[in-house]
Amino acid sequence: MKFDPSKRQTLRPVEELFGANESAGDSGVTALRLDQLQAFREHPFRVQDDEEMAALTDSVRENGVLTPIVVRPLPNRKYEILSGHRRTRAARLAGLSEIPAIVRELDDDAATILMVDSNLQREKILPSEKAMAYKLRMEAIKHQAGRPRSNDPKARGSESRDELAEQVGESAGQIQRYIRLNYLTPGLLDAVDDGRIPMNAGVTLSYLPPSDQEQIRHAFEQGKIQLTLARASELKDAARLGTLSTLLAGPTPHVSREKSTKPVDLRLDYGLYTKYFGSRKPREIMPLVEEALREYFARHPGKKNAQ
């Protein structure tokens, strides 16, 4: 599905998400004890004790919680927070014992969608938060959809992505890229969150096994490699060929190019090229050729620079 900005749909307004409505079966605003509340399961959005939290706590201490949180009742006589995790934290820090709340009777899927929608309206959202939020919301959409238009699991996933894309104003492809970030190991995902690794490079690395990702993270943290999209693609190819460890131990491709003088016109037979490299472009195979030559001459040192 190609995203059309002219058809962008915004999430439901806060008033619609949170407002008490007797005809909708809401129970209105009530005061709940803080010890009755528990966080939403798998809540993807971080609640941090930062400067913004300190300011919110000061406001709550002075004015109280002005906007009720939204919760749903649980069988254990507690309430699960759907919206208002930060307000709840601020109320605790401010020393309050109760907080105004709107109680909603919702099933798991409807609760997940409300939780995600309310938090996606925040100004600052980390890639990892959006990644998990989109994953949870898409799963909820699949469950709510009932009988899908196709029996093919891949087609069902595509249908859900298209629906989610229309609802949140992102392309289906971008939705999928965010969801792929859930497959990154924590160290690499943190680096995407703080901007040290571009998101598209993180997406590329997400297809590698965790053990390979950890090798890459270790080299990255030691400053041995820079993780651009091009470099991430090279590392992904090397992992597929089983040469990742050797590549990470050797000089990076950009170092090798800096030492080169001028390009050499080396031609390969078309059949040989397609046999080993398929439809890859020449610039994409150079790191693989370099690695293969490095391994070959490491095994046959007498043939290097032989006349």
N, C-alpha and C positions, 0 to 999 in steps of 0.2 A: 504494500500500500504506500503510495506516494503522498506525503503530507501536504495538504493545501492550507496555507495560513489563513485564507479567507473563510475557512470552515472551522477555525479554532474555537473550541468550546472551553469556557472557564469552568472551574470547579464550582459547586454550589456555594452561594454566599454564606457567610458565617451565621447570619440571622436564620437562614433555612436549616443549617446544620444543628444549631444549638437552641433555637427558640422553642419555648414550651408551647405546645398546641394541644388543646384538649381533644380536638377532633382527630388528631394523629395518635392519640393514646399516651401522650406524655404525662408525667405526673407532676409537672411544674417544678418550681425551685424549692429546694429543701436544704436544711443544714445537716451536713454529715460530719461525724468525727473523723479526724485525720487517721486515727488508728483503724478505721473501717475500710480504708482505701488501699488498693494495691495496683501496681503498674500494669499496663496492658502487656500481655504475653508477647514476646518477641518485639517489643517496642523498638523501632529502628532509629528513633530520633534521640540524640544525646541530650541529657540534662546536666549542664556543667555549672560549677560554682565559679563563674567568671564575673567580669565587671557588669555585664548585663543582668546577671542574676542578683548581684549586689544592689543594683538600682531598682530591680523589681521588688526585692525584699524590703527596701526602704519605703517604696510606694505602698506595699501591702501593710507594712507596720503602721503607716500614717493614715491610709485610707481604707484598709481592708481589701478583700478580693472583690473587685467591681463586676467582673464577668464570671458567671458561674462556670464551673467545670462540668463536663458531661461524663456520666458513668452509666454502667449497667449492673444490675444485681447479679450476684453469684450464689450458688447453692450453699456456700459456707457462711452466709449472712454478711459477707463483705461485698465491696463494690469495686469493679474494675474500671480504671480510668481510661476513657476513650479520647478525651481532649482535656488538657489542663495539667499535664505533668509538671511543667515549669511553674505554674501558679501554685500547685500543691507543694512543690519543693520550697517556694518562697514563703508560703504560709507556715511551713514547719520552721524555717529559719527565723521567721518573724515571731515565733512563739505562740502562734494561734493553735487552738484546739479543734476548731471547726472550720468548715469552708462551705460556701453556697454551691449547690450542685443541682443539675437537671438529671433525673433518672430516666433512662430509656430502656425499654424491653426489646433487645435486639439479639438475633442469632449471631453466630461466630462471623459469618461472611459480611453481614450488614455492619457489625461492629468494626470489623477490619477496614471496610471502605470508609466509614465515618472517621475513624482514627487517622487514616492516611490523608483523606481530603482536608481535614482540619489542620494537619501539620504541614501539608504542602503549600499552604497559604503564607507560611513564614517567609521572611525576606532572605534569610541565610540558611541554605541547606547544603550539607556536604555531599559529595558524590556517593559516599558509602551509605548515607541516609536515604538518598533518593533511590539507590540501587535496591536496598532491602524493601523500601516502601512500595516501589513498583512491582517487585516480586510478590509481596503479600497481596497487593491489590489485584494483580492479574490472576492469582490463584483464587481469590474470592470471586472475581468475575466469572471464572470458569465454573465454579460451584453453583453460582446463581443462575447461570445461563440455561441449566437444564439440559435438554437434548441438543447436542451441537449439530451444526449443519453438515458435519463430516465425521466419519468414524476414524479418520486418520489422525493420530495424536499430534503430528506436526501441523496439520491443517487446523486442529482445534486451538493449538497454541497461537497460530497466526491470526485466527479470528479474535482471540482475546487481546492480542497486542494491538490489533486495529481498533478495537473498541476502546481500549485504554488510551491509545494515542489521541482519539477524538475527544476523550473526556478531559485529558490533562494538557492538551495543546502541544504535544511533542510528536515527531514522526515515529512510525512504528520501528524504523531502524534505530533511532536514538533510544527508544524504550529498550530494545534488545541489547544495545551496547551497555546501558546502565545495569541491566540485570546480569550481564556477564561479569560485572565487577564483583558479584557475590562469590565468584570462584577464585578470587585472588586470596593469597595467604595474608594474614593480618598485617605483616610488615610492609608488603607492597601496597596494600589498600590504604594504609596510613600515609604512605608517600604520595599516593594519588590525592588523598584528602588535603594534604598540605601543599600541593602543587609542585612537589619535586619530581613527579613523574606525570607526563601528560595523560589524560584520560584514555586517548586512543592507544597509547603504548600499553597502558594497564589492561585494556580489553584484549590486546594481542597476547599478552603474557598469561591471561586468565585461562587460555586453552592448554597450558602446560600442566603436568602433574605437580602436586605440591612440593615434591623433592627437588624438581628442577627449578621451581620458583624460588625456593629457599637458597639454592646455589646462586641464583641471579641476585637475590636480595643481599646476600653476604658480599658479593663482589661490588654491588652498587653502594652499600654502606661504607665499604672500604675505599671508595673513590676510584675503583679500577675501571668502571664503565659509566657511561652516560646513557640513560634510558629514553632515547627518542623513539618515535614510531619506527624509523628505519632500523635502528639498532635492535629494538624488540623483535622485529620481523626476522632479522638475522639470527638472533638467539633462538627463536622458535624453530627455524629451519635446522639449526645445528642440533637442537634437542631431538628433532625427528630423525636426524641421521645418526644420533648417538655420539656426537662430537662436542656436546655442550661444555663438558668439563675442560677439554683441551682448549676450546676457544676462549673460555673465561680465564684460563691460565696464561694465554699468550697475549701479545700486543693487540690493542683494539684496531679495527680497520682504519680509523681516521689517522692513527699514528703511522701506520704503514704507508698511507697515501702521502703523508707529509714528507716522508723520507724518499719517496719516488721522485724521479727526475722528469721523465716525459713518458706518455703512454706508448706501448708497443702494439703494433698491428698484428695480433695473433688470431688466426682463423681456425675454426673447428669444422670438421665435416658435419653437415646438417643432421645426418642420421645419428652420429655420436652425441651431438648437442641435445637433440630431442630425447634420446635414450636416457640420459642422466638428468636433464634439466627441464624437460617438458616445454611449457610455454613461458617459463620465467624470462624476464628481461635480463640482458647482460649485466646491468648494474646490480641486479639482485643475486646473481650467482658468484660474483667476485669474492665475497667472504667465504663461500663454500669451496671455491677453487683454491684460495689461499690456505684454508684449513687442511684440505686434502694434500696439498703439496708439503705443508709443514709436517703432517704425519708421515708422509712417504719418505721425506729426507731424514726424519728422525729415526726411521727404521733402516734406512740405507745411507748413512752419512758419507760413505765413500763416493757416492754418485753426485753429491752436491758440487756444483761448479766444475764438474768433470769436463775435460776438453775432448 
